[in-house]
Amino acid sequence: MATQPTPKQATEQRQASLVAAALALAAQRSPADITTADLAQAVGITQGAVFRHFESKSSIWLAVMDAVHKDLLTRLRAAAEAGSQPLTALRAVFMAHADFVVEQPGVPRVIFQELQHPEDTPLKTQVRQLMQDYRTLITGLLERAQAARQLAPGTDLQAAAVLFIGSVQGLVMQSLLSGQVGAMRQLAPAVFELFQQAIAAPPSRARRDKESTA
């Protein structure tokens, strides 16, 4: 006989369902317009039941961002570790981020909307932490690339990290504006190639460095 979930497990499952519903609805319309009644209908419970699992609508969005933070960073770190060379790892991270947005188009809508608010909020703090962890990952890969002499001499690593993140964000914004999020997968390789051309060491230098260490 199947084991019945404990009350804690049942709550965690319901919370996960509500988080998934919030992201799915955010892919279709403005997150600000999503009500707890919408979420309740999406998961098949009453509106009152929503508040047995979350104390407020704000706490739902905090849970959404927490789940996004964990999922996205896990994917990006796995992509980074799979690359044998720093620039290869950077490309893998870029593509993994594009794939993530194609799968979860509601995520950038939530993030962009929250960053438009002038006041500080707990949700904006979570978004900032996500961006800081992202920047730390990219900067670490750029430092590895610099140590391996794969970057052009004098490359500013902080500026390169901003360019990387800005390239991803620009690609995401264009895909949302066009309504063709899936096109990111086709555009991402060419966009990353332009980024790499901006920071990579000239082929002649890279070849000399490789020969000198052979």
Rosetta constraint file for C-alpha pairs under 8 A:
AtomPair CA 5 CA 9 HARMONIC 5.60 0.50
AtomPair CA 5 CA 10 HARMONIC 5.82 0.50
AtomPair CA 6 CA 10 HARMONIC 6.08 0.50
AtomPair CA 7 CA 11 HARMONIC 6.12 0.50
AtomPair CA 8 CA 12 HARMONIC 6.20 0.50
AtomPair CA 9 CA 13 HARMONIC 6.08 0.50
AtomPair CA 10 CA 14 HARMONIC 6.17 0.50
AtomPair CA 11 CA 15 HARMONIC 6.02 0.50
AtomPair CA 11 CA 53 HARMONIC 6.25 0.50
AtomPair CA 12 CA 16 HARMONIC 6.11 0.50
AtomPair CA 13 CA 17 HARMONIC 6.21 0.50
AtomPair CA 14 CA 18 HARMONIC 6.22 0.50
AtomPair CA 14 CA 53 HARMONIC 7.23 0.50
AtomPair CA 15 CA 19 HARMONIC 6.20 0.50
AtomPair CA 15 CA 53 HARMONIC 6.21 0.50
AtomPair CA 15 CA 54 HARMONIC 7.57 0.50
AtomPair CA 16 CA 20 HARMONIC 6.15 0.50
AtomPair CA 17 CA 21 HARMONIC 6.09 0.50
AtomPair CA 17 CA 43 HARMONIC 6.65 0.50
AtomPair CA 18 CA 22 HARMONIC 6.12 0.50
AtomPair CA 18 CA 39 HARMONIC 6.38 0.50
AtomPair CA 18 CA 40 HARMONIC 7.78 0.50
AtomPair CA 18 CA 43 HARMONIC 6.72 0.50
AtomPair CA 18 CA 60 HARMONIC 7.66 0.50
AtomPair CA 19 CA 23 HARMONIC 6.43 0.50
AtomPair CA 19 CA 60 HARMONIC 6.77 0.50
AtomPair CA 19 CA 61 HARMONIC 7.68 0.50
AtomPair CA 19 CA 63 HARMONIC 6.78 0.50
AtomPair CA 19 CA 64 HARMONIC 5.25 0.50
AtomPair CA 19 CA 67 HARMONIC 7.96 0.50
AtomPair CA 20 CA 24 HARMONIC 6.16 0.50
AtomPair CA 20 CA 64 HARMONIC 7.81 0.50
AtomPair CA 21 CA 25 HARMONIC 6.09 0.50
AtomPair CA 21 CA 39 HARMONIC 6.22 0.50
AtomPair CA 21 CA 42 HARMONIC 6.24 0.50
AtomPair CA 21 CA 43 HARMONIC 6.96 0.50
AtomPair CA 22 CA 26 HARMONIC 6.04 0.50
AtomPair CA 22 CA 31 HARMONIC 7.93 0.50
AtomPair CA 22 CA 34 HARMONIC 7.69 0.50
AtomPair CA 22 CA 39 HARMONIC 6.51 0.50
AtomPair CA 22 CA 61 HARMONIC 7.86 0.50
AtomPair CA 22 CA 64 HARMONIC 7.44 0.50
AtomPair CA 23 CA 27 HARMONIC 6.38 0.50
AtomPair CA 23 CA 64 HARMONIC 7.40 0.50
AtomPair CA 23 CA 104 HARMONIC 7.19 0.50
AtomPair CA 23 CA 106 HARMONIC 5.07 0.50
AtomPair CA 23 CA 107 HARMONIC 6.54 0.50
AtomPair CA 24 CA 28 HARMONIC 7.08 0.50
AtomPair CA 24 CA 104 HARMONIC 7.65 0.50
AtomPair CA 24 CA 106 HARMONIC 6.28 0.50
AtomPair CA 25 CA 29 HARMONIC 6.39 0.50
AtomPair CA 25 CA 31 HARMONIC 7.50 0.50
AtomPair CA 25 CA 34 HARMONIC 7.22 0.50
AtomPair CA 25 CA 106 HARMONIC 7.22 0.50
AtomPair CA 26 CA 30 HARMONIC 5.91 0.50
AtomPair CA 26 CA 31 HARMONIC 5.01 0.50
AtomPair CA 26 CA 34 HARMONIC 7.52 0.50
AtomPair CA 26 CA 105 HARMONIC 7.80 0.50
AtomPair CA 26 CA 106 HARMONIC 4.48 0.50
AtomPair CA 26 CA 107 HARMONIC 7.44 0.50
AtomPair CA 26 CA 109 HARMONIC 6.65 0.50
AtomPair CA 26 CA 110 HARMONIC 6.95 0.50
AtomPair CA 27 CA 104 HARMONIC 7.38 0.50
AtomPair CA 27 CA 105 HARMONIC 5.21 0.50
AtomPair CA 27 CA 106 HARMONIC 3.78 0.50
AtomPair CA 27 CA 107 HARMONIC 7.59 0.50
AtomPair CA 27 CA 109 HARMONIC 7.18 0.50
AtomPair CA 28 CA 106 HARMONIC 7.44 0.50
AtomPair CA 29 CA 33 HARMONIC 7.25 0.50
AtomPair CA 29 CA 34 HARMONIC 7.79 0.50
AtomPair CA 30 CA 34 HARMONIC 7.04 0.50
AtomPair CA 30 CA 109 HARMONIC 7.18 0.50
AtomPair CA 30 CA 110 HARMONIC 7.99 0.50
AtomPair CA 31 CA 109 HARMONIC 7.16 0.50
AtomPair CA 31 CA 110 HARMONIC 6.08 0.50
AtomPair CA 31 CA 113 HARMONIC 7.72 0.50
AtomPair CA 34 CA 38 HARMONIC 6.21 0.50
AtomPair CA 34 CA 39 HARMONIC 7.49 0.50
AtomPair CA 35 CA 39 HARMONIC 6.53 0.50
AtomPair CA 35 CA 57 HARMONIC 7.84 0.50
AtomPair CA 36 CA 40 HARMONIC 6.03 0.50
AtomPair CA 36 CA 47 HARMONIC 6.24 0.50
AtomPair CA 36 CA 50 HARMONIC 7.07 0.50
AtomPair CA 36 CA 57 HARMONIC 6.63 0.50
AtomPair CA 37 CA 41 HARMONIC 6.16 0.50
AtomPair CA 37 CA 46 HARMONIC 7.65 0.50
AtomPair CA 37 CA 47 HARMONIC 5.23 0.50
AtomPair CA 38 CA 42 HARMONIC 6.17 0.50
AtomPair CA 39 CA 43 HARMONIC 6.44 0.50
AtomPair CA 39 CA 47 HARMONIC 7.89 0.50
AtomPair CA 39 CA 50 HARMONIC 7.92 0.50
AtomPair CA 40 CA 44 HARMONIC 5.87 0.50
AtomPair CA 40 CA 45 HARMONIC 5.00 0.50
AtomPair CA 40 CA 46 HARMONIC 5.53 0.50
AtomPair CA 40 CA 47 HARMONIC 5.20 0.50
AtomPair CA 40 CA 49 HARMONIC 7.68 0.50
AtomPair CA 40 CA 50 HARMONIC 6.31 0.50
AtomPair CA 41 CA 45 HARMONIC 6.23 0.50
AtomPair CA 41 CA 46 HARMONIC 7.18 0.50
AtomPair CA 41 CA 47 HARMONIC 7.82 0.50
AtomPair CA 45 CA 49 HARMONIC 6.27 0.50
AtomPair CA 45 CA 50 HARMONIC 7.34 0.50
AtomPair CA 46 CA 50 HARMONIC 6.82 0.50
AtomPair CA 47 CA 51 HARMONIC 7.32 0.50
AtomPair CA 48 CA 52 HARMONIC 7.09 0.50
AtomPair CA 49 CA 53 HARMONIC 7.09 0.50
AtomPair CA 50 CA 54 HARMONIC 6.25 0.50
AtomPair CA 51 CA 55 HARMONIC 5.28 0.50
AtomPair CA 51 CA 56 HARMONIC 6.59 0.50
AtomPair CA 54 CA 59 HARMONIC 6.20 0.50
AtomPair CA 54 CA 60 HARMONIC 6.27 0.50
AtomPair CA 55 CA 59 HARMONIC 6.51 0.50
AtomPair CA 56 CA 60 HARMONIC 6.75 0.50
AtomPair CA 57 CA 61 HARMONIC 6.73 0.50
AtomPair CA 58 CA 62 HARMONIC 6.31 0.50
AtomPair CA 59 CA 63 HARMONIC 6.17 0.50
AtomPair CA 60 CA 64 HARMONIC 6.19 0.50
AtomPair CA 61 CA 65 HARMONIC 6.22 0.50
AtomPair CA 61 CA 123 HARMONIC 7.25 0.50
AtomPair CA 62 CA 66 HARMONIC 6.15 0.50
AtomPair CA 62 CA 122 HARMONIC 7.56 0.50
AtomPair CA 62 CA 123 HARMONIC 5.73 0.50
AtomPair CA 62 CA 126 HARMONIC 7.65 0.50
AtomPair CA 63 CA 67 HARMONIC 6.16 0.50
AtomPair CA 64 CA 68 HARMONIC 6.20 0.50
AtomPair CA 65 CA 69 HARMONIC 5.97 0.50
AtomPair CA 65 CA 123 HARMONIC 7.41 0.50
AtomPair CA 65 CA 126 HARMONIC 6.82 0.50
AtomPair CA 65 CA 127 HARMONIC 7.24 0.50
AtomPair CA 66 CA 70 HARMONIC 6.35 0.50
AtomPair CA 66 CA 126 HARMONIC 7.43 0.50
AtomPair CA 67 CA 71 HARMONIC 6.08 0.50
AtomPair CA 68 CA 72 HARMONIC 5.78 0.50
AtomPair CA 68 CA 107 HARMONIC 7.42 0.50
AtomPair CA 69 CA 73 HARMONIC 5.97 0.50
AtomPair CA 69 CA 130 HARMONIC 5.87 0.50
AtomPair CA 70 CA 74 HARMONIC 5.95 0.50
AtomPair CA 71 CA 75 HARMONIC 6.28 0.50
AtomPair CA 72 CA 76 HARMONIC 6.15 0.50
AtomPair CA 72 CA 97 HARMONIC 7.51 0.50
AtomPair CA 72 CA 100 HARMONIC 7.17 0.50
AtomPair CA 73 CA 77 HARMONIC 5.91 0.50
AtomPair CA 73 CA 133 HARMONIC 7.89 0.50
AtomPair CA 73 CA 134 HARMONIC 7.20 0.50
AtomPair CA 74 CA 78 HARMONIC 6.16 0.50
AtomPair CA 75 CA 79 HARMONIC 6.19 0.50
AtomPair CA 75 CA 96 HARMONIC 6.85 0.50
AtomPair CA 76 CA 80 HARMONIC 6.12 0.50
AtomPair CA 76 CA 93 HARMONIC 5.25 0.50
AtomPair CA 76 CA 96 HARMONIC 6.23 0.50
AtomPair CA 76 CA 97 HARMONIC 6.89 0.50
AtomPair CA 77 CA 81 HARMONIC 6.16 0.50
AtomPair CA 77 CA 93 HARMONIC 7.60 0.50
AtomPair CA 77 CA 137 HARMONIC 7.57 0.50
AtomPair CA 78 CA 82 HARMONIC 6.28 0.50
AtomPair CA 79 CA 83 HARMONIC 6.79 0.50
AtomPair CA 79 CA 89 HARMONIC 6.63 0.50
AtomPair CA 79 CA 92 HARMONIC 5.36 0.50
AtomPair CA 79 CA 93 HARMONIC 5.35 0.50
AtomPair CA 79 CA 96 HARMONIC 6.65 0.50
AtomPair CA 80 CA 89 HARMONIC 4.57 0.50
AtomPair CA 80 CA 90 HARMONIC 6.56 0.50
AtomPair CA 80 CA 92 HARMONIC 6.35 0.50
AtomPair CA 80 CA 93 HARMONIC 5.77 0.50
AtomPair CA 80 CA 141 HARMONIC 7.91 0.50
AtomPair CA 81 CA 89 HARMONIC 6.88 0.50
AtomPair CA 82 CA 89 HARMONIC 6.70 0.50
AtomPair CA 82 CA 92 HARMONIC 7.80 0.50
AtomPair CA 83 CA 87 HARMONIC 7.95 0.50
AtomPair CA 83 CA 88 HARMONIC 5.20 0.50
AtomPair CA 83 CA 89 HARMONIC 4.01 0.50
AtomPair CA 83 CA 90 HARMONIC 7.79 0.50
AtomPair CA 83 CA 92 HARMONIC 6.78 0.50
AtomPair CA 84 CA 88 HARMONIC 6.62 0.50
AtomPair CA 84 CA 89 HARMONIC 6.80 0.50
AtomPair CA 85 CA 89 HARMONIC 6.08 0.50
AtomPair CA 85 CA 145 HARMONIC 7.70 0.50
AtomPair CA 86 CA 90 HARMONIC 6.19 0.50
AtomPair CA 86 CA 141 HARMONIC 5.63 0.50
AtomPair CA 86 CA 142 HARMONIC 7.01 0.50
AtomPair CA 86 CA 144 HARMONIC 5.93 0.50
AtomPair CA 86 CA 145 HARMONIC 4.99 0.50
AtomPair CA 87 CA 91 HARMONIC 6.23 0.50
AtomPair CA 87 CA 141 HARMONIC 7.66 0.50
AtomPair CA 87 CA 142 HARMONIC 7.84 0.50
AtomPair CA 87 CA 145 HARMONIC 6.39 0.50
AtomPair CA 87 CA 150 HARMONIC 7.56 0.50
AtomPair CA 87 CA 196 HARMONIC 7.81 0.50
AtomPair CA 88 CA 92 HARMONIC 6.25 0.50
AtomPair CA 89 CA 93 HARMONIC 6.21 0.50
AtomPair CA 89 CA 141 HARMONIC 7.37 0.50
AtomPair CA 90 CA 94 HARMONIC 6.21 0.50
AtomPair CA 90 CA 138 HARMONIC 7.27 0.50
AtomPair CA 90 CA 141 HARMONIC 6.71 0.50
AtomPair CA 91 CA 95 HARMONIC 6.23 0.50
AtomPair CA 91 CA 192 HARMONIC 6.69 0.50
AtomPair CA 92 CA 96 HARMONIC 6.00 0.50
AtomPair CA 93 CA 97 HARMONIC 6.13 0.50
AtomPair CA 94 CA 98 HARMONIC 6.39 0.50
AtomPair CA 94 CA 168 HARMONIC 7.08 0.50
AtomPair CA 94 CA 188 HARMONIC 7.49 0.50
AtomPair CA 94 CA 192 HARMONIC 7.15 0.50
AtomPair CA 95 CA 99 HARMONIC 6.16 0.50
AtomPair CA 95 CA 185 HARMONIC 7.46 0.50
AtomPair CA 95 CA 188 HARMONIC 6.55 0.50
AtomPair CA 95 CA 189 HARMONIC 7.39 0.50
AtomPair CA 96 CA 100 HARMONIC 6.14 0.50
AtomPair CA 97 CA 101 HARMONIC 6.37 0.50
AtomPair CA 97 CA 168 HARMONIC 7.74 0.50
AtomPair CA 98 CA 102 HARMONIC 6.31 0.50
AtomPair CA 98 CA 168 HARMONIC 7.54 0.50
AtomPair CA 98 CA 172 HARMONIC 7.73 0.50
AtomPair CA 98 CA 184 HARMONIC 6.10 0.50
AtomPair CA 98 CA 185 HARMONIC 6.29 0.50
AtomPair CA 98 CA 188 HARMONIC 6.88 0.50
AtomPair CA 99 CA 103 HARMONIC 6.27 0.50
AtomPair CA 99 CA 184 HARMONIC 7.83 0.50
AtomPair CA 99 CA 185 HARMONIC 6.67 0.50
AtomPair CA 100 CA 104 HARMONIC 5.94 0.50
AtomPair CA 101 CA 105 HARMONIC 5.02 0.50
AtomPair CA 101 CA 106 HARMONIC 7.95 0.50
AtomPair CA 101 CA 107 HARMONIC 7.06 0.50
AtomPair CA 101 CA 108 HARMONIC 7.38 0.50
AtomPair CA 101 CA 172 HARMONIC 7.47 0.50
AtomPair CA 101 CA 181 HARMONIC 7.67 0.50
AtomPair CA 102 CA 181 HARMONIC 5.71 0.50
AtomPair CA 102 CA 182 HARMONIC 5.48 0.50
AtomPair CA 102 CA 184 HARMONIC 7.14 0.50
AtomPair CA 102 CA 185 HARMONIC 7.79 0.50
AtomPair CA 105 CA 109 HARMONIC 7.15 0.50
AtomPair CA 105 CA 181 HARMONIC 7.15 0.50
AtomPair CA 106 CA 110 HARMONIC 6.38 0.50
AtomPair CA 107 CA 111 HARMONIC 6.34 0.50
AtomPair CA 108 CA 112 HARMONIC 5.82 0.50
AtomPair CA 108 CA 172 HARMONIC 7.57 0.50
AtomPair CA 109 CA 113 HARMONIC 6.01 0.50
AtomPair CA 110 CA 114 HARMONIC 6.23 0.50
AtomPair CA 111 CA 115 HARMONIC 6.27 0.50
AtomPair CA 111 CA 127 HARMONIC 6.68 0.50
AtomPair CA 112 CA 116 HARMONIC 6.50 0.50
AtomPair CA 113 CA 117 HARMONIC 7.29 0.50
AtomPair CA 114 CA 123 HARMONIC 7.31 0.50
AtomPair CA 114 CA 124 HARMONIC 6.08 0.50
AtomPair CA 115 CA 124 HARMONIC 6.47 0.50
AtomPair CA 120 CA 124 HARMONIC 6.23 0.50
AtomPair CA 120 CA 125 HARMONIC 7.18 0.50
AtomPair CA 121 CA 125 HARMONIC 6.28 0.50
AtomPair CA 122 CA 126 HARMONIC 6.41 0.50
AtomPair CA 123 CA 127 HARMONIC 6.34 0.50
AtomPair CA 124 CA 128 HARMONIC 6.17 0.50
AtomPair CA 125 CA 129 HARMONIC 6.25 0.50
AtomPair CA 126 CA 130 HARMONIC 6.25 0.50
AtomPair CA 127 CA 131 HARMONIC 6.30 0.50
AtomPair CA 128 CA 132 HARMONIC 6.09 0.50
AtomPair CA 129 CA 133 HARMONIC 6.16 0.50
AtomPair CA 130 CA 134 HARMONIC 6.12 0.50
AtomPair CA 131 CA 135 HARMONIC 6.04 0.50
AtomPair CA 132 CA 136 HARMONIC 6.13 0.50
AtomPair CA 133 CA 137 HARMONIC 6.31 0.50
AtomPair CA 134 CA 138 HARMONIC 6.38 0.50
AtomPair CA 135 CA 139 HARMONIC 5.94 0.50
AtomPair CA 135 CA 161 HARMONIC 6.54 0.50
AtomPair CA 135 CA 162 HARMONIC 7.95 0.50
AtomPair CA 135 CA 165 HARMONIC 7.67 0.50
AtomPair CA 136 CA 140 HARMONIC 6.09 0.50
AtomPair CA 137 CA 141 HARMONIC 6.50 0.50
AtomPair CA 138 CA 142 HARMONIC 6.23 0.50
AtomPair CA 138 CA 161 HARMONIC 6.05 0.50
AtomPair CA 138 CA 164 HARMONIC 7.92 0.50
AtomPair CA 139 CA 143 HARMONIC 6.11 0.50
AtomPair CA 139 CA 157 HARMONIC 6.63 0.50
AtomPair CA 139 CA 158 HARMONIC 7.00 0.50
AtomPair CA 139 CA 161 HARMONIC 5.87 0.50
AtomPair CA 140 CA 144 HARMONIC 6.35 0.50
AtomPair CA 141 CA 145 HARMONIC 6.20 0.50
AtomPair CA 142 CA 146 HARMONIC 6.09 0.50
AtomPair CA 142 CA 157 HARMONIC 6.46 0.50
AtomPair CA 142 CA 160 HARMONIC 7.85 0.50
AtomPair CA 142 CA 161 HARMONIC 7.61 0.50
AtomPair CA 143 CA 147 HARMONIC 6.15 0.50
AtomPair CA 143 CA 157 HARMONIC 7.24 0.50
AtomPair CA 144 CA 148 HARMONIC 6.20 0.50
AtomPair CA 145 CA 149 HARMONIC 6.21 0.50
AtomPair CA 145 CA 150 HARMONIC 5.15 0.50
AtomPair CA 145 CA 151 HARMONIC 6.16 0.50
AtomPair CA 146 CA 150 HARMONIC 5.74 0.50
AtomPair CA 146 CA 151 HARMONIC 5.29 0.50
AtomPair CA 149 CA 201 HARMONIC 7.14 0.50
AtomPair CA 149 CA 206 HARMONIC 7.01 0.50
AtomPair CA 149 CA 209 HARMONIC 7.36 0.50
AtomPair CA 150 CA 200 HARMONIC 5.79 0.50
AtomPair CA 150 CA 201 HARMONIC 5.29 0.50
AtomPair CA 150 CA 206 HARMONIC 6.46 0.50
AtomPair CA 151 CA 155 HARMONIC 6.60 0.50
AtomPair CA 151 CA 199 HARMONIC 5.54 0.50
AtomPair CA 151 CA 200 HARMONIC 4.31 0.50
AtomPair CA 151 CA 201 HARMONIC 4.43 0.50
AtomPair CA 152 CA 199 HARMONIC 5.63 0.50
AtomPair CA 152 CA 200 HARMONIC 5.12 0.50
AtomPair CA 152 CA 201 HARMONIC 3.81 0.50
AtomPair CA 152 CA 202 HARMONIC 6.63 0.50
AtomPair CA 153 CA 201 HARMONIC 6.95 0.50
AtomPair CA 155 CA 160 HARMONIC 7.37 0.50
AtomPair CA 155 CA 199 HARMONIC 6.64 0.50
AtomPair CA 156 CA 160 HARMONIC 6.10 0.50
AtomPair CA 157 CA 161 HARMONIC 6.11 0.50
AtomPair CA 158 CA 162 HARMONIC 6.33 0.50
AtomPair CA 159 CA 163 HARMONIC 6.15 0.50
AtomPair CA 160 CA 164 HARMONIC 6.16 0.50
AtomPair CA 160 CA 199 HARMONIC 7.19 0.50
AtomPair CA 161 CA 165 HARMONIC 6.22 0.50
AtomPair CA 162 CA 166 HARMONIC 5.81 0.50
AtomPair CA 163 CA 167 HARMONIC 5.92 0.50
AtomPair CA 163 CA 195 HARMONIC 7.42 0.50
AtomPair CA 164 CA 168 HARMONIC 6.49 0.50
AtomPair CA 164 CA 195 HARMONIC 6.85 0.50
AtomPair CA 165 CA 169 HARMONIC 6.15 0.50
AtomPair CA 166 CA 170 HARMONIC 5.89 0.50
AtomPair CA 167 CA 171 HARMONIC 6.18 0.50
AtomPair CA 167 CA 191 HARMONIC 7.16 0.50
AtomPair CA 167 CA 192 HARMONIC 7.77 0.50
AtomPair CA 167 CA 195 HARMONIC 7.65 0.50
AtomPair CA 168 CA 172 HARMONIC 6.20 0.50
AtomPair CA 169 CA 173 HARMONIC 6.07 0.50
AtomPair CA 170 CA 174 HARMONIC 6.11 0.50
AtomPair CA 171 CA 175 HARMONIC 6.20 0.50
AtomPair CA 171 CA 184 HARMONIC 6.82 0.50
AtomPair CA 171 CA 187 HARMONIC 7.91 0.50
AtomPair CA 171 CA 188 HARMONIC 7.45 0.50
AtomPair CA 172 CA 176 HARMONIC 6.25 0.50
AtomPair CA 172 CA 181 HARMONIC 7.58 0.50
AtomPair CA 172 CA 184 HARMONIC 7.28 0.50
AtomPair CA 173 CA 177 HARMONIC 6.15 0.50
AtomPair CA 174 CA 178 HARMONIC 6.11 0.50
AtomPair CA 175 CA 179 HARMONIC 5.98 0.50
AtomPair CA 175 CA 180 HARMONIC 5.37 0.50
AtomPair CA 175 CA 181 HARMONIC 4.72 0.50
AtomPair CA 175 CA 182 HARMONIC 7.73 0.50
AtomPair CA 175 CA 183 HARMONIC 6.86 0.50
AtomPair CA 175 CA 184 HARMONIC 6.49 0.50
AtomPair CA 176 CA 180 HARMONIC 6.61 0.50
AtomPair CA 176 CA 181 HARMONIC 5.96 0.50
AtomPair CA 180 CA 184 HARMONIC 7.89 0.50
AtomPair CA 182 CA 186 HARMONIC 7.93 0.50
AtomPair CA 183 CA 187 HARMONIC 6.33 0.50
AtomPair CA 184 CA 188 HARMONIC 5.61 0.50
AtomPair CA 185 CA 189 HARMONIC 7.60 0.50
AtomPair CA 187 CA 191 HARMONIC 6.35 0.50
AtomPair CA 188 CA 192 HARMONIC 6.07 0.50
AtomPair CA 189 CA 193 HARMONIC 6.14 0.50
AtomPair CA 190 CA 194 HARMONIC 6.46 0.50
AtomPair CA 191 CA 195 HARMONIC 6.48 0.50
AtomPair CA 192 CA 196 HARMONIC 6.11 0.50
AtomPair CA 193 CA 197 HARMONIC 6.15 0.50
AtomPair CA 194 CA 198 HARMONIC 6.39 0.50
AtomPair CA 195 CA 199 HARMONIC 6.72 0.50
AtomPair CA 196 CA 200 HARMONIC 5.53 0.50
AtomPair CA 201 CA 205 HARMONIC 6.46 0.50
AtomPair CA 201 CA 206 HARMONIC 6.06 0.50
AtomPair CA 202 CA 206 HARMONIC 6.30 0.50
AtomPair CA 203 CA 207 HARMONIC 6.00 0.50
AtomPair CA 204 CA 208 HARMONIC 6.24 0.50
AtomPair CA 205 CA 209 HARMONIC 6.10 0.50
AtomPair CA 206 CA 210 HARMONIC 6.16 0.50
AtomPair CA 207 CA 211 HARMONIC 6.21 0.50
AtomPair CA 208 CA 212 HARMONIC 6.07 0.50
AtomPair CA 209 CA 213 HARMONIC 6.38 0.50
AtomPair CA 210 CA 214 HARMONIC 6.24 0.50
